[in-house]
């Protein structure tokens, strides 16, 4: 067993590093806002990114997850509450969804989720897990309360910031004055 691990671990690690940098294989990340926007617009039009099919909406995502998750795993997933499901699967299924479906660099699915009001990749992954749980549980799929809860929790996590000082300028003063 130890020998098998010692043989496969270097292969696994090199595969991770090889494929985790695919995004920057074309000369690095975008260096300007315009380059980023151009790349984002290109990515949200694609049906596949790096050989992985990108869902176009939630129904399409459910079909993809149904194909990839076996019956036994679905049964275990359904035995959890929604909260337990997203918390337990966030760093496994959630990470797979985030990276493979292009939530960081943009994809047609992340663009769809942005249109629903979600902008943080972690929030998108959580939303997909919760909605998939509801889909399998045959519960109502109303996204609005789920999104509102996620956004409220995200806002509560932001640190309270204190204003150190305020500055008020009169028109015509400052560096850009005529």
ZAMARGU-4260 file (C-alpha; in steps of 0.2 Angstrom, whole numbers, plus 5000, padded with zeros to 4 digits):
<rodrens>
0) 5000/5000/5000 | 5014/5012/5005 | 5023/5008/4989 | 5007/5012/4978 | 5005/5028/4987
5) 5024/5033/4985 | 5022/5029/4966 | 5006/5038/4963 | 5008/5053/4974 | 5021/5062/4963
10) 5010/5058/4948 | 4995/5066/4956 | 5005/5081/4962 | 5013/5084/4945 | 4995/5082/4937
15) 4988/5095/4949 | 5002/5108/4945 | 5001/5104/4927 | 4982/5106/4925 | 4980/5120/4938
20) 4990/5132/4928 | 4980/5130/4912 | 4972/5146/4914 | 4988/5155/4912 | 4996/5144/4898
25) 4993/5158/4885 | 5006/5170/4893 | 4999/5174/4910 | 4984/5182/4918 | 4977/5197/4910
30) 4987/5212/4915 | 4974/5226/4912 | 4956/5228/4915 | 4953/5228/4896 | 4962/5211/4894
35) 4952/5204/4908 | 4936/5210/4901 | 4940/5203/4883 | 4945/5186/4891 | 4929/5186/4901
40) 4918/5190/4886 | 4927/5176/4876 | 4925/5163/4891 | 4906/5166/4894 | 4903/5162/4876
45) 4911/5145/4877 | 4902/5128/4879 | 4918/5120/4885 | 4933/5126/4895 | 4948/5116/4895
50) 4938/5101/4889 | 4925/5102/4903 | 4907/5105/4898 | 4900/5121/4906 | 4881/5121/4910
55) 4871/5135/4903 | 4858/5136/4918 | 4853/5127/4933 | 4843/5113/4924 | 4858/5110/4914
60) 4869/5109/4929 | 4857/5097/4937 | 4859/5086/4922 | 4878/5087/4923 | 4879/5083/4941
65) 4866/5068/4939 | 4878/5061/4926 | 4893/5063/4937 | 4887/5057/4954 | 4882/5039/4957
70) 4866/5033/4966 | 4875/5029/4982 | 4883/5046/4983 | 4866/5054/4980 | 4858/5044/4994
75) 4872/5050/5006 | 4869/5068/5000 | 4850/5067/5002 | 4853/5060/5020 | 4860/5077/5025
80) 4851/5093/5028 | 4854/5107/5016 | 4865/5116/5028 | 4875/5100/5031 | 4876/5096/5013
85) 4884/5112/5007 | 4895/5113/5023 | 4902/5095/5021 | 4903/5096/5002 | 4910/5114/5000
90) 4928/5109/4999 | 4925/5094/4988 | 4911/5095/4976 | 4910/5114/4979 | 4928/5116/4974
95) 4926/5105/4959 | 4911/5115/4953 | 4921/5132/4956 | 4936/5127/4946 | 4929/5116/4933
100) 4914/5127/4929 | 4925/5142/4928 | 4918/5153/4942 | 4935/5163/4945 | 4939/5167/4927
105) 4921/5167/4921 | 4911/5155/4911 | 4893/5155/4904 | 4887/5147/4920 | 4896/5159/4931
110) 4889/5173/4920 | 4871/5166/4922 | 4873/5165/4941 | 4880/5183/4941 | 4864/5188/4932
115) 4855/5180/4947 | 4864/5192/4959 | 4879/5180/4965 | 4896/5187/4962 | 4908/5177/4974
120) 4913/5160/4967 | 4911/5152/4984 | 4893/5159/4985 | 4890/5152/4968 | 4896/5135/4973
125) 4886/5135/4989 | 4870/5140/4979 | 4873/5126/4966 | 4875/5113/4980 | 4859/5119/4990
130) 4849/5120/4974 | 4855/5102/4969 | 4850/5096/4986 | 4833/5104/4984 | 4831/5096/4966
135) 4835/5079/4972 | 4824/5081/4987 | 4810/5087/4975 | 4808/5103/4985 | 4803/5120/4978
140) 4817/5127/4967 | 4814/5146/4971 | 4831/5153/4970 | 4827/5170/4978 | 4827/5166/4996
145) 4842/5155/4994 | 4852/5169/4986 | 4845/5182/4999 | 4852/5171/5013 | 4869/5169/5005
150) 4871/5187/5001 | 4865/5192/5019 | 4878/5180/5026 | 4892/5187/5015 | 4888/5205/5020
155) 4888/5200/5039 | 4906/5192/5036 | 4912/5209/5030 | 4922/5218/5043 | 4914/5233/5050
160) 4925/5248/5044 | 4927/5264/5053 | 4930/5280/5044 | 4946/5287/5049 | 4943/5304/5042
165) 4933/5313/5029 | 4938/5326/5016 | 4927/5337/5007 | 4933/5348/4992 | 4925/5362/4984
170) 4923/5362/4965 | 4937/5370/4956 | 4950/5365/4969 | 4963/5351/4969 | 4974/5343/4956
175) 4962/5344/4941 | 4957/5362/4944 | 4958/5373/4929
</rodrens>
